[in-house]
């Protein structure tokens, strides 16, 4: 058995951005502290001027009482009590091109409409959290065509984050309207109706640009890194591979919300066409990847044993790896590691293998 550190096996490497934008991700993040801020933007489907009062009848809305906002939290800062998400009234004009700076003026104390408290996580890993927002908090409700748009932020001097479900992840926010309607007998009838979110995304402050000779993974829109490997033939062609780990050296602490983690995975390609190359999605443990914590500077050892064995079984397959986050654009966390051109921080490969036996005649 031989344990070998292979240096200089990366022929070419580069990073491409733009795979998954924040408004199509299955999760979104609201965070504060750690040098970056992240805020969630939600626009709900429009309410009507009438409301169902029976299964077959509707009645005009006479008086608005309140709204109940429902959010689904999938992850949050650990070991922190009293985490609250502040709700703001923002313009209905938000879209996929809206930036952090464009909506920053609307995250003002005068536009706060409520606070949602986030409980300690339960055994299921997700919670539905709710708060009541008074009708008076939306004075332009009718002028806005009965469409409610809100922003979410965390106000704290302590670095905190919460990860929320989205419409694309089938765990989007919802809002319920409570009103009094004019029934047929002239009486005011309490009624309510529900609207799902029509558009959701999150925006964040931009980090400093990466240093030269750096590979980047993560962020929004998501970035992937491509590495073309030139593995010695005595390893890939003739040996029994017992284990293989790609070693990546961060050139700066991992960016993101303090306390956050993400899973880094590697995929092989079925063909190498550059940034639009089709991925081979593994069904084994390599699809899980390795957890990476925000703030770490330690070398990352990513297990690619199954990929090397797949290459051995299919010699014609291109030997290119794609590094990406398992859940892309669900966090603004970003990993920056040395490329093949970075002296002292270039990727390397540690392989444990059994070389072929040599039968010597006596």
Secondary structure, 3 states (H helix, E strand, C coil): CEEEEEECCEEEEEEEECCCCHHHCCEEEEEECCCCCEEEEEEECCCCCEEECCCCCEEEEEEEEEEEEEEEEEEECCCCCCEEEEEEECCCCCCCCCCHHHHHHHCCHHHEEEEEEECCCCCCCCEEEEEEEEHHHCCCCCCCCCCCEEEEECCCCCCEEEEEECCCCCCCCEEEEEEEEECCCCCEEEEEEEEEEEEEEEEECCCCCCCCCEEEEECCCCEEEEEEECCCHHHHCCCEEEEEEEEECECCCCECCCCCEEEEEEEEECCCCHHHCCEECCCCHHHCCEEEECCCCCCEEEECHHHHHHHHHCCCCCCEEEEEECCCCCCCCEEEEECCCCCCCCCEEEEEEECCCCCCCC
